[in-house]
Amino acid sequence: MEWTSLLFEEISILLQEAGQPSFRAKQLTEWLYQKAILDPTKMTNFSASLKDLLQSLGTFSLLEPVKVQESDDLETWKFLWKLQDGSLLESVLICSEKRRTVCVSSQVGCPARCAFCASGKLGLKRNLTTGEIVEQVLRIENFLHEKGESVNHIVYMGMGEPLENFDAVVKSLRILTDPKLFGLSQRHITLSTVGVIEGIRKLSLESFKINLALSLHAPNQNIRKKIIPYARKYDFNELMDAVDEYREITKRDITYEYTLISGINDGVEHAEELGKLLQFKHCTVNLIPYNPVAGLKLEKPDRGNISAFRDVLDEYEIAHTCRYTKGDDIAAACGQLALQETVC
Ligand code: SAH
């Protein structure tokens, strides 16, 4: 059993069954989630026998820190962890003004194998457990506490396809948003998906309302199929409808992510088509210039193309941002996680 995979009620029941008083659950979850302490020997108000009992009931730490890399601009930190089965995993902390955003991984590797992304190059190794997802946030929270800061945004944009690990991801969302546990606002969490229709529908029926980002990357199915193998599995219009339904049910605006790749999807004709597609939706397009991945024969778009693309979106009055990848000196860009270490 993993302590960080449990909801508050599950922790309460477990402790009661072990003969503990009812206030124990609150004490323990304060250590885990408010103080971000995962080592029971540091839980100073617990007796030695209680620490032993807690350790005998379950595992506290699932991630062993291997390396922390800092970008030159001191805004991005990449954390490399080793899991108990030896798999390597990464998370990224992005600091921008008051935002402290943790980008969490949901799987080791990725089944989606998008043409421009490093995570899928080796395919899927395994799903992460809820605790392995939650602990990424807690360890970075602990790192920030030392500077007097706290995590205030989480994005599920690291390695893996979160909707292909639905149950563990949803439980991690419950833990991270429960005010009795990590207590982060639902509005400060974004889940990014390659477009798993049944997962989007299921997520819209959950009781929480987090932001959804769809990795669209193309204005039509033909181009999408060329760069996203998953597009072969799902009809383009049905996917767009599923995302519209998500917006209607949750009342959250949607972000469409669009990795611009030279000669593939970065022309003004593509921008026009995208403009028509998204014109009347309340949404933001997040343009991400392709960040080169070793071994892939794709190219970055020119600055001129990016700005022409943005002008067309302006004409269609579509809100857009352009994310020049942060932390590329440490290869901390989304989709570039863990590959270097995994291959070596
Ligand atoms: N599987 C999910 C979550 C992974 S995050 C998804 O597909 O959304 C993936 C995001 O990382 C994508 O939206 C893509 O924009 C970005 N990405 C991956 N590789 C990239 C690269 N080489 N350059 C720029 N962006 C990349």
Boltz pocket constraint, residues with backbone or C-beta under 6 A from the ligand:
constraints:
  - pocket:
      binder: B
      contacts: [[A, 112], [A, 116], [A, 117], [A, 118], [A, 156], [A, 157], [A, 158], [A, 159], [A, 160], [A, 161], [A, 162], [A, 192], [A, 193], [A, 194], [A, 195], [A, 213], [A, 214], [A, 215], [A, 257], [A, 258], [A, 259], [A, 288], [A, 289], [A, 290], [A, 291], [A, 292], [A, 293], [A, 333], [A, 334], [A, 335], [A, 336]]
      max_distance: 6.0
